[in-house]
Amino acid sequence: MKKYKTSPARELAESVSRFLASFEADKVPQGWFTSLTLAPRLGIQDRQAHNIALRFLKAGQAEKRMFRINVGCYIRPVPHYRFTPQAAKALGLTKRKP
């Protein structure tokens, strides 16, 4: 199988983007989860984790905030969720990571 060559200019542009993204991204405080980070902790798919987070948000047991994080080589605003202590305990988030 052939590997595709990229131009040196393109490689440089991607390298610069990744480097600058590390300085422009927000620092996410501990206790905030995205759907993608929540899913493996709960042992479910990411779409199910998103639906669960929305249900807790609707019930007033979670808080939603957008953080700009590095996704690939771009910085994108991604929703993060923080749960109340009771909700975190119900979800099993107070236990250590597996």
Order of alpha helices (4+ residues) and beta strands (2+ residues): alpha-alpha-alpha-beta-beta-alpha
